[in-house]
């Protein structure tokens, strides 16, 4: 197989993962309307909301990476 096919396959797999990660974040944002990100960041600092959001996105990214690859 040509190297361009490997690069194209890797790129498409990566974009698929990013797409599903974005969809998951938007779904998380829609399911938690009372949890205002800006309010949490202002009250508890950057670490208060970032810890919750980053742990969610990391878990979702691990699930998507196993599904895509």
Secondary structure, 3 states (H helix, E strand, C coil): CCHHHHHHHHHHHHHHHHHHHHHHHHHHHHHCCCCCHHHHHHHHHHHHHHHHHHHHHHHHHHHHHHHHC
